[in-house]
């Protein structure tokens, strides 16, 4: 597993839309949830595609 680089995460958070950064502390739960989703989306975009469920170290067996 790759280590998480705090600097890249910080840059990803700062790259997120302003409403999401502010919305994470909103009093309304639905706004906080939408903001958290937007922040997560921005972070995953900056880190590339989500890792596949296939482990590259696992041997592939023919069926």
C-alpha positions as CSV (number, residue, x, y, z in Angstrom):
1,X,0.0,0.0,0.0
2,X,1.3,3.5,-0.8
3,X,1.8,5.9,1.9
4,X,-0.4,9.0,2.1
5,X,1.4,12.2,1.4
6,X,0.0,14.9,3.7
7,X,1.1,17.7,1.3
8,X,-0.8,16.2,-1.6
9,X,-3.9,15.8,0.6
10,X,-3.6,19.4,1.7
11,X,-3.3,20.6,-1.9
12,X,-6.3,18.5,-2.9
13,X,-8.4,20.0,-0.1
14,X,-7.3,23.5,-1.1
15,X,-8.2,22.7,-4.7
16,X,-11.8,21.8,-3.7
17,X,-14.5,24.3,-4.3
18,X,-14.8,27.0,-1.7
19,X,-18.4,26.0,-0.8
20,X,-17.2,22.5,0.0
21,X,-14.4,23.7,2.3
22,X,-16.9,26.1,4.1
23,X,-19.8,23.6,3.9
24,X,-18.0,21.0,5.9
25,X,-18.7,23.0,9.1
26,X,-22.3,24.0,8.2
27,X,-25.0,23.5,10.8
28,X,-27.2,21.6,8.4
29,X,-26.3,17.9,8.1
30,X,-27.2,17.5,4.5
31,X,-24.9,20.4,3.6
32,X,-22.0,18.9,5.6
33,X,-22.5,15.5,3.8
34,X,-22.6,17.1,0.4
35,X,-19.5,19.1,1.2
36,X,-17.7,16.0,2.4
37,X,-18.6,14.2,-0.8
38,X,-17.2,17.0,-2.8
39,X,-14.0,17.1,-0.8
40,X,-13.6,13.3,-1.2
41,X,-14.2,13.6,-4.9
42,X,-11.6,16.3,-5.3
43,X,-9.0,14.2,-3.3
44,X,-9.7,11.1,-5.3
45,X,-9.4,13.0,-8.6
46,X,-6.0,14.4,-7.5
47,X,-4.7,11.0,-6.5
48,X,-5.9,9.4,-9.7
49,X,-8.3,6.5,-10.2
50,X,-9.4,4.4,-7.2
51,X,-7.2,1.4,-6.8
52,X,-8.5,-1.8,-8.3
53,X,-9.8,-4.6,-6.1
54,X,-7.3,-6.8,-7.9
55,X,-4.0,-7.2,-6.1
56,X,-1.1,-7.1,-8.6
57,X,0.8,-9.5,-6.3
58,X,-1.9,-12.1,-6.6
59,X,-1.4,-14.8,-9.2
60,X,-4.2,-15.1,-11.8
61,X,-5.5,-18.7,-12.1
62,X,-7.3,-19.9,-15.2
63,X,-10.7,-21.4,-14.6
